[in-house]
Amino acid sequence: MAGDLGRRRQLSDEVAAYIRDLIMSGQVRHGEFLRLERVADDLGISVTPVREALLALRAEGFVTLEPRRGFMPAPLSKRDVHDLFQSQSYFAGELAARAAEKITAPELERLEHTQAQLVRASEDADPEAIERANHRFHRTINLCAASPKMAWLLQTVARYAPRRFYATIQGWSQASVDDHRMILTALRDGEAAAAREAMRAHIWHAGVLLVLHLEERGFWADHIKNTEGER
């Protein structure tokens, strides 16, 4: 029973992450409804975990529930996006600084290998491989920092970044490759201050690219037509 409950909660969390990514990448926006059946079909699951995920996102203030109509994303402003990435850049920067003081030669070697994988994935335009390599790169740094509470705070904020759809944002893959090189140099040199600034600049850069991406999609148009959205 406990195992079933744990798996159910994990599935609900994964669905919530997927829906956050849809919203933060501009796939669906305020004024459009999140169709439970469509999301369930996209993920190959039943409607129940989708409903549970949407209720959790409602508690976060990320979606709203319109009586007799359904769930839709809550309004999201440019300032909201900037705030999220500013917070993320602070925690990520601190973790990078701490990692610079602790990182070992084998850990640096792993980071170099992961960076090489990211470069190849970017050259191949393989979004899944790009996402995996990018996630592994940042996770390695965060683990090197040996600061679990700080890492938890970062994870809490970073869950609003559209991880699954980053590779679809124009300029992001190349920016990630270039920014990671600066971070690696600071880590290799053991320069905590330089690692902090390089990581903060990297996260902030990603936020700027996301804002531009959303603007190009008309995400903040003054008059968004309310519609029975595709999702």
Long-range contacts (C-beta under 8 A, 24 or more apart in sequence): 8-49, 8-52, 11-45, 11-49, 12-49, 12-52, 12-53, 12-56, 13-53, 13-56, 15-39, 15-43, 15-45, 15-49, 15-50, 15-52, 15-53, 16-53, 16-54, 16-56, 16-57, 17-159, 17-163, 18-43, 18-53, 18-164, 19-53, 19-54, 19-57, 19-63, 20-57, 20-62, 20-159, 20-160, 20-162, 21-162, 21-163, 21-164, 21-165, 22-162, 22-165, 22-231, 23-62, 23-63, 23-73, 23-76, 24-76, 24-81, 24-160, 24-161, 24-162, 24-165, 24-210, 25-162, 25-164, 25-165, 25-168, 25-169, 25-210, 25-213, 26-213, 26-214, 26-217, 26-219, 27-165, 27-231, 28-73, 28-229, 28-230, 28-231, 29-73, 29-76, 29-219, 29-224, 30-72, 30-73, 30-74, 30-75, 30-76, 30-224, 31-72, 31-224, 31-225, 31-226, 31-227, 31-229, 32-72, 32-73, 32-226, 32-227, 32-229, 32-230, 32-231, 33-66, 33-69, 33-70, 33-71, 33-72, 33-228, 33-229, 33-231, 34-63, 34-70, 34-71, 34-72, 34-73, 34-229, 34-231, 35-70, 35-229, 35-230, 35-231, 36-70, 36-71, 38-230, 38-231, 39-231, 42-231, 72-229, 76-219, 77-220, 78-211, 78-220, 81-207, 81-210, 81-211, 81-214, 82-207, 82-211, 84-157, 84-160, 84-161, 84-207, 85-161, 85-203, 85-204, 85-206, 85-207, 85-210, 86-204, 86-207, 87-157, 88-154, 88-157, 88-158, 88-161, 88-203, 88-207, 89-199, 89-200, 89-201, 89-202, 89-203, 89-204, 89-207, 90-200, 91-150, 91-153, 91-154, 91-157, 92-138, 92-142, 92-154, 92-158, 92-199, 92-200, 92-202, 92-203, 93-195, 93-196, 93-197, 93-199, 93-200, 93-203, 94-145, 94-147, 94-150, 94-196, 95-141, 95-142, 95-145, 95-147, 95-150, 95-151, 95-154, 95-199, 96-141, 96-145, 96-183, 96-186, 96-187, 96-195, 96-196, 96-198, 96-199, 97-192, 97-193, 97-195, 97-196, 97-199, 98-144, 98-145, 98-146, 98-147, 98-150, 98-192, 99-141, 99-142, 99-144, 99-145, 99-187, 99-195, 100-186, 100-187, 100-189, 100-190, 100-191, 100-192, 100-194, 100-195, 101-190, 101-192, 102-144, 102-145, 102-146, 103-144, 103-187, 103-190, 104-144, 107-140, 107-144, 108-184, 108-187, 108-188, 110-140, 111-137, 111-140, 111-141, 111-184, 111-187, 112-184, 114-140, 115-177, 115-180, 115-181, 115-184, 118-176, 118-177, 118-180, 119-177, 121-173, 122-173, 122-174, 122-176, 122-177, 125-173, 127-167, 127-168, 128-167, 130-166, 130-167, 130-173, 130-176, 131-163, 131-164, 131-166, 131-167, 134-166, 134-176, 135-163, 137-180, 141-183, 141-187, 141-199, 161-206, 161-210, 162-210, 166-206, 169-209, 169-210, 169-213, 170-209, 170-212, 170-213, 170-216, 171-209, 172-206, 172-209, 175-205, 175-206, 175-209, 176-202, 176-206, 179-205
